[in-house]
């Protein structure tokens, strides 16, 4: 046993009741096993004559916890180091504009123009969406607070200092064992450059089509 387990058992032998504690052991094949140990002293005539205990194998639970922690650390790293995009996490409150912002990349202020004082009020995220797109986005957001908790929208955004921008926002709910969303993870992508190029191509195609249609002779 490791030093923690030995020290806990020693205290139990001395007559001190102990709370449950965890130990990590290595199996013969090299795999790690995790146990939750509960020990208590057995007294006779006020003396400890034995120590009884229960060991529960919690390997699967512990591995799931470690995997979740690793996933959370990866998510937080993406969030904190975001530059050209925004990572965020919301708590689903079944209200399209009143979800609680748990975490959000510092880059949100630069990308959206929302001030640091405003970013943790979710309703502020909607205020600069283009008037022709706002209702569609609100409707999609209302649907996203219900299963399967997905949001995928491209829309125009009036940046306070950069002018018109194009954003692509995607999010997915992380559900618990009952199927309810514990929280929602999402990403905001500024696709202005790509969208501007795309619209330029479309305009050029329409321009050449009009020229072709107006031409009295076929253009070869």
C-alpha positions as CSV (number, residue, x, y, z in Angstrom):
1,X,0.0,0.0,0.0
2,X,1.1,3.6,-0.5
3,X,2.1,5.9,2.3
4,X,-1.4,7.5,2.6
5,X,-3.0,4.1,3.2
6,X,-0.4,3.1,5.8
7,X,-0.7,6.3,7.7
8,X,-4.5,6.0,7.7
9,X,-4.4,2.4,9.0
10,X,-1.9,3.4,11.6
11,X,-4.2,6.0,13.0
12,X,-7.0,3.5,13.0
13,X,-4.9,1.0,15.0
14,X,-4.4,3.8,17.5
15,X,-8.1,4.0,17.9
16,X,-8.9,6.9,15.7
17,X,-11.9,6.5,13.4
18,X,-11.1,7.6,9.8
19,X,-13.1,8.9,6.9
20,X,-13.0,7.0,3.7
21,X,-9.9,7.5,1.6
22,X,-8.7,6.6,-1.9
23,X,-5.7,4.6,-2.9
24,X,-4.1,3.9,-6.2
25,X,-2.6,0.4,-6.8
26,X,-0.9,-1.2,-9.7
27,X,-2.0,-4.6,-10.9
28,X,0.4,-7.3,-12.0
29,X,-0.2,-6.4,-15.6
30,X,0.7,-2.8,-14.9
31,X,-2.8,-1.4,-15.0
32,X,-3.7,1.2,-12.4
33,X,-6.6,0.3,-10.0
34,X,-8.3,2.7,-7.7
35,X,-10.0,1.8,-4.4
36,X,-12.1,3.6,-1.9
37,X,-11.2,2.3,1.6
38,X,-13.2,2.6,4.7
39,X,-11.6,1.4,8.0
40,X,-12.7,1.4,11.6
41,X,-11.1,0.0,14.8
42,X,-12.6,-2.9,16.8
43,X,-12.4,-2.3,20.6
44,X,-12.4,-4.7,23.5
45,X,-12.0,-3.4,27.0
46,X,-11.2,0.0,25.5
47,X,-8.3,-1.5,23.5
48,X,-8.1,-1.9,19.8
49,X,-7.9,-5.5,19.0
50,X,-8.5,-5.4,15.2
51,X,-9.1,-3.1,12.3
52,X,-11.9,-3.9,9.9
53,X,-12.4,-2.3,6.5
54,X,-14.1,-2.3,3.2
55,X,-12.4,-1.7,-0.1
56,X,-14.6,-0.7,-3.0
57,X,-13.1,-0.9,-6.5
58,X,-13.8,2.6,-8.0
59,X,-11.5,2.2,-11.0
60,X,-14.1,3.0,-13.6
61,X,-15.4,6.0,-11.7
62,X,-11.9,7.4,-11.1
63,X,-10.9,6.9,-14.8
64,X,-14.1,8.8,-15.8
65,X,-13.2,11.6,-13.4
66,X,-9.6,11.8,-14.8
67,X,-10.9,11.8,-18.4
68,X,-13.4,14.6,-17.5
69,X,-10.6,16.6,-15.8
70,X,-8.4,16.2,-18.8
71,X,-11.2,17.3,-21.1
72,X,-11.9,20.3,-18.9
73,X,-8.2,21.3,-18.9
74,X,-8.2,21.0,-22.7
75,X,-11.3,23.1,-23.0
76,X,-10.0,25.8,-20.6
77,X,-6.7,25.9,-22.5
78,X,-8.6,26.5,-25.8
79,X,-10.7,29.1,-24.1
80,X,-7.9,31.1,-22.5
81,X,-5.6,31.0,-25.6
82,X,-8.2,31.9,-28.2
83,X,-7.2,34.7,-30.5
84,X,-9.1,34.6,-33.8
85,X,-12.2,33.0,-32.3
86,X,-14.2,32.8,-29.0
87,X,-14.9,29.7,-26.9
88,X,-17.7,29.9,-24.3
89,X,-19.7,27.8,-21.9
90,X,-23.2,28.6,-20.8
91,X,-25.5,27.2,-18.1
92,X,-28.8,26.3,-19.8
93,X,-31.6,28.1,-17.9
94,X,-34.4,27.3,-20.5
95,X,-34.5,31.0,-21.4
96,X,-33.2,32.2,-24.8
97,X,-31.4,35.3,-23.5
98,X,-30.9,34.7,-19.8
99,X,-28.5,31.8,-19.9
100,X,-25.6,32.2,-17.4
101,X,-22.2,32.7,-19.0
102,X,-19.9,30.4,-17.0
103,X,-16.7,30.9,-19.1
104,X,-15.7,32.9,-22.2
105,X,-12.5,33.7,-24.0
106,X,-11.0,37.1,-23.3
107,X,-10.9,37.5,-27.1
108,X,-14.7,38.1,-27.1
109,X,-14.1,41.8,-26.5
110,X,-11.9,42.3,-29.5
111,X,-14.0,40.1,-31.8
112,X,-17.5,41.4,-30.9
113,X,-16.8,44.8,-29.4
114,X,-18.6,43.8,-26.2
115,X,-16.9,45.4,-23.2
116,X,-15.5,43.4,-20.3
117,X,-18.4,44.7,-18.1
118,X,-21.0,43.4,-20.5
119,X,-19.7,40.0,-21.6
120,X,-21.2,38.0,-18.6
121,X,-24.7,39.2,-19.4
122,X,-25.8,36.8,-22.2
123,X,-28.4,39.2,-23.6
124,X,-25.7,41.7,-24.5
125,X,-24.4,39.2,-27.1
126,X,-27.4,39.8,-29.2
127,X,-27.6,43.6,-29.2
128,X,-25.4,44.2,-32.3
129,X,-26.7,41.4,-34.5
130,X,-27.9,42.9,-37.8
131,X,-31.6,43.8,-37.7
132,X,-32.4,41.5,-40.7
133,X,-30.8,38.5,-38.9
134,X,-31.7,39.0,-35.3
135,X,-35.1,37.3,-35.3
136,X,-33.7,34.2,-37.1
137,X,-30.9,34.0,-34.5
138,X,-33.2,34.4,-31.6
139,X,-35.5,31.7,-32.9
140,X,-32.6,29.3,-33.4
141,X,-31.3,30.1,-29.9
142,X,-34.7,29.3,-28.5
143,X,-34.7,25.9,-30.2
144,X,-31.1,25.3,-29.0
145,X,-32.2,25.2,-25.3
146,X,-34.2,22.1,-26.0
147,X,-33.0,18.6,-27.1
148,X,-30.8,18.0,-29.0
149,X,-29.3,21.4,-27.8
150,X,-27.6,22.3,-31.1
151,X,-27.1,25.8,-32.5
152,X,-25.5,26.5,-35.9
153,X,-26.0,30.0,-37.4
154,X,-24.3,32.4,-39.8
155,X,-25.3,36.0,-39.4
156,X,-24.2,39.6,-39.8
157,X,-23.0,41.6,-36.9
158,X,-22.6,45.4,-36.5
159,X,-19.2,45.7,-34.7
160,X,-19.0,49.1,-32.8
161,X,-15.7,50.0,-34.3
162,X,-15.0,47.5,-37.2
163,X,-18.4,47.9,-39.0
164,X,-20.2,45.0,-40.5
165,X,-18.8,41.5,-39.7
166,X,-20.0,38.0,-40.5
167,X,-20.0,35.4,-37.6
168,X,-20.5,31.7,-37.6
169,X,-21.6,30.5,-34.2
170,X,-21.9,26.8,-33.2
171,X,-22.8,25.2,-29.9
172,X,-23.7,21.8,-28.4
173,X,-25.2,20.8,-25.1
174,X,-23.3,18.5,-22.7
175,X,-26.0,16.3,-21.2
176,X,-26.3,14.4,-17.9
177,X,-27.5,10.9,-17.4
178,X,-31.1,12.0,-17.6
179,X,-30.6,13.7,-21.0
180,X,-30.8,17.2,-19.7
181,X,-28.2,19.8,-20.7
182,X,-25.8,20.5,-17.8
183,X,-24.1,23.2,-19.9
184,X,-23.6,24.4,-23.4
185,X,-20.2,24.7,-25.1
186,X,-19.9,26.9,-28.1
187,X,-17.5,28.7,-30.5
188,X,-17.8,32.1,-32.3
189,X,-15.9,32.4,-35.6
190,X,-15.4,35.6,-37.5
191,X,-15.8,34.6,-41.1
192,X,-15.9,38.1,-42.6
193,X,-12.9,37.6,-44.9
194,X,-14.3,34.3,-46.3
195,X,-17.8,35.7,-46.6
196,X,-16.7,38.9,-48.3
197,X,-14.7,36.8,-50.9
198,X,-17.7,34.5,-51.4
199,X,-20.1,37.4,-52.0
200,X,-17.6,39.0,-54.4
201,X,-17.6,35.9,-56.4
202,X,-21.3,35.7,-56.5
203,X,-21.6,39.4,-57.6
204,X,-19.0,38.8,-60.3
205,X,-20.9,35.8,-61.6
206,X,-24.2,37.8,-61.6
207,X,-22.4,40.6,-63.4
208,X,-21.1,38.4,-66.2
209,X,-24.4,36.6,-66.5
210,X,-26.2,39.9,-67.1
211,X,-23.6,40.9,-69.7
212,X,-24.1,37.5,-71.4
213,X,-27.9,37.8,-71.3
214,X,-27.8,41.4,-72.7
215,X,-25.3,40.6,-75.5
216,X,-27.0,40.4,-78.9
217,X,-24.6,37.7,-80.0
218,X,-23.2,34.7,-78.3
219,X,-20.0,35.3,-76.4
220,X,-17.3,32.6,-77.0
